[in-house]
Amino acid sequence: MSAVSREQVEKFLSGIEAPYIKQDLVSAKLIKDISIDNDTVSISLQLAYPAEGLKKELTESVKAVLSEQGISEVTVDISTKIVAHSVQKGISLLSNVKNIIAVASGKGGVGKSTTSINLALALQTEGATVGILDADIYGPSQPRMLGLQGKPDSKDGKTVEPKVSYGVQSMSIGYLIDEDTPMIWRGPMVTGALEQLLTETNWKDLDYLIIDLPPGTGDIQLTLCQKIPVSGAVIVTTPQDIALLDAKKALNMFEKVQVPVLGIVENMSTHICSECGHEEHIFGSGGGEQMAKQYGVDLLGSLPLDIKIREGVDNGKPTVAMEPDSAITMNYRDIARRTAAKLALQSKDYSAKFPKIVIENN
């Protein structure tokens, strides 16, 4: 083949769809550089979301398309650059935290906390720096799920260091009290405590902070959404009608406080018998998909009711960390990529680039 031009290579690459964002590589502006040296074409792609699990597949797709055009010597480099995205008006971003993703449900018992920790671990596995804030003051569960206990360290007596497990930074009221101590607090005390946990923790350069919100859509949840800079929200539900009714309330709540809903995760969509492998829709089927269509949001994925998921978090050994090659982990990682890719399409926050103007009286 005669020498190929950069324009020709771009045209060839425009036939490849960027994963999860429904645009081709050129339209999505993912091509960072194209260099041509004799018969070798070197392509540099930069994704705006973590996707370690896709790099091999995407590399092979690029090479296959160019090979069809007679270009056999191809090198592909894929990097990731995660930026901060805009939040509610009038709320400033946290230092050292680029994006906060709230995970919510209208009711308890749908596996929201389990989904939160496995989502955090999946994002980390895909290449992001991730933290998780356990916002359920009345029933903190993340310490047990992460296999952590004991109080966090404090270097200055005013702020605390996040506790780390499986590479994920975390903070929870559960680290500060005994596991069986009830929190008999009214709403203002709870929101005050949560603000402290969020702002007085020394998070270390997080790409994503997952906030595991308490169930419901009351004053506590609303206050949190109005004070915490949230880039996007994920709604967790089961296919059951009663769970969907409450999940819709949670979705409406985020819309009212101008927090983009990134999508819905349908948990316990099917039950897989541990003895025979039979699969059954014990909570109904298609509920999450119907809700997604009704509200014009994405169904990020469906997860099974599997005893291994429950046993894992109960013993401080979440599925994504302990069974990295399992089908369930691959499912969580797919949901994580879809969530991050959806967030990457939101408007960016440029406040960090603006100079800070200080007026002094001389």
C-alpha positions in Angstrom: 0.0 0.0 0.0 1.2 3.5 -0.8 1.9 5.9 2.1 -1.2 6.7 4.1 -2.1 10.1 5.4 -3.3 11.2 8.8 -6.7 12.2 7.3 -7.1 8.7 5.8 -6.4 7.1 9.1 -8.9 9.4 10.9 -11.5 8.4 8.2 -10.9 4.7 8.9 -11.1 5.3 12.7 -14.4 7.1 12.3 -15.9 3.7 11.5 -15.2 2.4 15.1 -17.7 3.1 17.8 -16.3 4.4 21.1 -17.4 1.9 23.9 -20.6 3.0 25.8 -20.9 6.5 24.5 -22.6 5.9 21.1 -20.2 7.9 19.1 -17.3 7.0 16.8 -13.7 7.6 18.0 -13.4 10.8 15.9 -16.7 12.4 16.8 -16.1 11.6 20.5 -12.7 13.3 20.2 -10.9 10.4 21.7 -8.0 10.5 19.3 -5.1 12.2 21.0 -2.5 11.7 18.3 -1.7 9.9 15.1 1.8 9.6 13.9 3.1 7.9 10.7 6.6 6.7 10.3 7.3 4.9 7.0 4.9 1.9 7.1 4.1 2.1 10.9 1.0 4.0 12.1 1.0 4.9 15.8 -2.3 5.9 17.4 -2.9 7.4 20.8 -6.4 7.3 22.2 -7.5 9.0 25.5 -10.7 7.9 27.2 -12.5 10.2 29.7 -13.5 7.2 31.8 -11.7 4.2 33.3 -11.9 1.2 31.1 -8.9 -1.2 31.7 -11.1 -4.1 30.8 -11.7 -2.7 27.3 -8.2 -1.7 26.2 -7.4 -5.1 24.6 -10.7 -5.3 22.7 -10.5 -1.7 21.5 -6.8 -2.1 20.5 -7.8 -5.2 18.4 -10.7 -3.3 16.8 -8.4 -0.5 15.7 -5.8 -2.9 14.3 -8.5 -5.0 12.5 -10.0 -1.9 10.8 -6.6 -0.6 9.6 -5.6 -4.1 8.6 -8.6 -4.2 6.2 -7.1 -1.1 4.6 -3.7 -2.7 4.1 -2.1 -1.1 7.1 -0.5 -4.0 9.1 2.1 -2.2 11.2 0.0 -0.5 13.9 0.7 0.5 17.5 -2.1 1.6 19.8 -1.7 3.4 23.1 -4.8 3.9 25.2 -4.7 6.2 28.2 -7.4 7.6 30.5 -7.9 11.2 31.8 -10.7 11.6 34.3 -11.8 15.2 34.9 -14.3 16.9 37.3 -17.8 17.4 36.1 -20.3 20.1 37.0 -22.5 19.8 40.1 -25.5 21.6 41.5 -25.5 25.4 41.2 -24.0 27.3 44.2 -22.1 24.3 45.6 -18.3 24.1 45.3 -16.4 20.9 44.6 -14.4 19.2 47.3 -10.7 19.5 47.2 -9.0 16.2 46.1 -12.4 14.8 44.9 -13.1 15.2 41.2 -16.6 13.5 41.1 -19.1 12.4 43.6 -21.6 9.7 42.6 -24.6 9.2 44.9 -26.0 5.6 45.0 -29.6 5.7 46.2 -32.8 3.7 46.5 -36.3 4.7 47.6 -36.4 1.8 50.1 -34.2 -0.4 52.1 -33.4 -4.1 51.4 -32.7 -3.8 47.6 -28.9 -4.3 47.9 -27.9 -0.6 47.6 -24.9 -0.9 49.9 -23.7 -4.1 48.3 -24.0 -2.5 44.9 -22.2 0.6 46.2 -19.1 -1.2 47.4 -18.8 -3.5 44.4 -19.3 -0.5 42.1 -16.5 1.3 43.9 -14.2 -1.7 43.6 -15.1 -2.2 39.9 -14.2 1.5 39.1 -10.9 1.0 40.9 -10.3 -2.2 38.9 -10.9 -0.3 35.7 -8.1 2.1 36.7 -9.7 4.9 38.8 -8.8 6.2 42.3 -11.9 5.6 44.3 -13.4 6.3 47.7 -16.6 5.4 49.4 -18.6 7.4 52.0 -21.1 5.4 54.1 -23.9 8.0 54.5 -26.2 5.7 56.4 -25.7 7.0 59.9 -28.5 4.8 61.4 -27.3 1.6 59.8 -23.7 1.9 58.6 -22.6 -1.3 56.8 -19.5 -0.4 54.8 -17.0 -1.2 57.6 -18.3 -4.8 57.8 -18.4 -5.1 54.0 -14.8 -3.8 53.7 -13.6 -6.0 56.6 -12.5 -2.9 58.5 -12.8 -1.9 62.2 -11.2 0.6 64.6 -11.1 4.4 64.6 -9.5 6.3 61.7 -6.2 8.1 62.3 -6.0 11.8 62.8 -2.7 13.7 62.2 -3.8 17.1 63.4 -6.7 16.3 65.8 -9.1 18.1 63.4 -9.3 16.0 60.3 -9.2 12.2 59.8 -7.5 9.9 57.4 -9.7 7.6 55.3 -9.4 3.9 56.1 -8.3 1.8 53.1 -9.3 -1.7 52.2 -8.7 -3.4 48.8 -7.2 -0.1 47.6 -10.5 1.8 48.2 -10.5 4.8 50.6 -13.5 4.8 53.0 -15.2 6.7 55.8 -18.2 5.8 57.9 -19.7 6.7 61.2 -19.3 2.9 61.9 -15.6 3.5 62.4 -16.3 5.9 65.3 -18.9 3.9 67.2 -19.4 0.3 68.3 -21.3 -1.9 65.7 -24.3 -2.4 68.1 -24.6 1.2 69.3 -27.8 2.7 68.1 -27.7 6.3 66.7 -30.6 8.1 68.3 -30.2 11.3 66.4 -32.6 13.8 64.8 -32.3 14.9 61.2 -30.1 18.0 61.7 -27.6 16.1 63.8 -27.4 13.4 61.1 -26.8 15.8 58.2 -24.3 17.7 60.3 -22.4 14.5 61.1 -22.4 13.5 57.4 -21.1 16.9 56.3 -18.2 16.5 58.8 -17.4 13.0 57.6 -17.3 14.2 54.0 -15.4 17.5 54.4 -13.1 16.6 57.3 -11.7 13.4 55.7 -8.4 13.8 54.0 -9.4 12.1 50.7 -6.4 11.4 48.5 -6.9 12.6 44.9 -10.1 10.7 44.2 -11.4 10.4 40.7 -14.7 9.2 42.1 -16.2 9.2 45.6 -19.2 6.9 45.9 -21.7 8.0 48.5 -23.9 5.1 49.8 -27.0 7.1 50.8 -29.5 5.9 53.4 -32.7 4.5 51.9 -35.7 6.8 51.4 -36.4 10.3 50.1 -36.9 12.3 53.2 -35.4 15.4 54.7 -32.0 13.8 55.3 -31.6 12.7 51.6 -32.9 16.1 50.3 -30.6 18.1 52.6 -27.6 16.0 51.6 -28.3 16.5 47.9 -28.6 20.3 48.4 -25.3 20.6 50.3 -23.0 18.0 48.8 -21.5 18.5 45.3 -22.9 15.6 43.4 -21.9 15.0 39.8 -24.4 12.2 39.2 -26.7 9.6 40.8 -27.3 5.9 40.4 -30.6 4.4 41.4 -30.7 0.8 42.7 -34.0 -1.1 42.6 -35.3 -4.7 42.3 -37.9 -5.7 39.6 -40.5 -5.8 42.3 -43.4 -3.3 41.9 -43.2 -1.9 45.4 -39.4 -1.3 45.1 -39.9 0.4 41.7 -42.5 2.8 43.2 -40.0 3.9 45.8 -37.1 4.0 43.2 -39.1 6.4 41.1 -39.4 8.7 44.1 -35.6 8.7 44.5 -35.2 9.5 40.8 -37.7 12.4 41.0 -35.8 13.7 44.1 -32.6 14.0 42.1 -34.3 15.6 39.2 -35.7 18.3 41.5 -32.3 19.1 43.0 -30.7 19.1 39.5 -28.5 16.1 40.0 -28.2 14.1 36.7 -29.4 10.5 37.1 -26.7 8.4 35.3 -28.9 5.3 35.3 -30.6 2.5 37.0 -29.2 -0.8 38.4 -31.7 -3.6 38.7 -30.5 -5.8 41.5 -31.8 -9.3 42.3 -33.2 -9.5 38.8 -33.0 -13.3 38.8 -32.3 -16.0 41.3 -29.7 -18.7 40.5 -30.1 -21.9 42.4 -26.8 -22.8 44.0 -27.7 -26.5 43.7 -29.0 -27.0 40.2 -28.2 -23.6 38.5 -31.9 -23.0 37.6 -32.6 -19.3 37.0 -35.9 -17.8 38.1 -37.4 -14.2 38.2 -38.7 -14.4 41.8 -39.1 -10.6 42.1 -40.7 -10.2 38.7 -38.9 -9.2 35.5 -38.3 -6.2 33.3 -39.1 -3.6 36.0 -35.8 -1.8 35.8 -35.9 -1.6 32.0 -39.5 -0.3 32.0 -38.6 2.4 34.5 -35.5 3.4 32.5 -37.6 3.8 29.4 -40.3 5.7 31.3 -37.8 8.3 32.6 -35.5 8.3 29.6 -32.4 7.1 31.6 -30.1 4.2 31.0 -30.4 0.8 32.5 -26.8 0.4 33.6 -27.1 -3.4 34.2 -28.9 -6.2 36.0 -27.5 -8.3 38.8 -28.6 -11.7 40.0 -29.7 -12.7 43.5 -26.7 -14.9 44.3 -25.7 -16.3 47.7 -22.0 -15.6 46.9 -22.6 -11.8 46.7 -24.3 -11.8 50.1 -21.7 -14.1 51.8 -18.9 -11.9 50.4 -20.0 -8.6 51.9 -21.1 -10.2 55.1 -17.6 -11.5 55.6 -15.7 -8.4 54.5 -14.8 -10.0 51.1 -16.8 -8.3 48.3 -17.2 -10.2 45.1 -15.3 -7.9 42.9 -12.2 -8.0 45.1 -12.3 -11.7 45.9 -13.5 -13.2 42.6 -12.0 -11.0 40.0 -12.6 -13.4 37.1 -16.1 -14.4 38.0 -19.1 -13.6 35.7 -20.7 -11.5 38.5 -17.5 -9.3 38.8 -17.5 -8.8 35.0 -21.1 -7.7 35.3 -20.1 -5.1 38.0 -17.2 -3.9 35.9 -19.5 -3.4 32.9 -21.9 -1.4 35.1 -18.9 0.7 36.4 -17.8 1.5 32.9 -21.3 2.4 31.8 -21.7 4.7 34.9 -18.4 6.4 34.3 -18.9 6.8 30.6 -22.3 8.3 31.2 -20.8 10.8 33.6 -18.0 11.6 31.1 -20.7 12.9 28.7 -21.9 15.5 31.3 -20.6 19.0 31.2 -17.2 19.6 32.8 -16.4 21.7 35.8 -13.8 24.5 35.0 -13.8 26.2 38.4 -10.3 24.9 39.2 -8.9 26.7 36.1 -10.3 30.1 37.2 -8.0 32.4 39.2 -9.0 33.1 42.7 -9.5 36.8 43.2 -8.8 38.2 46.7 -9.6 41.8 47.5 -7.7 43.3 50.4 -8.2 46.6 52.1 -4.8 48.4 52.3 
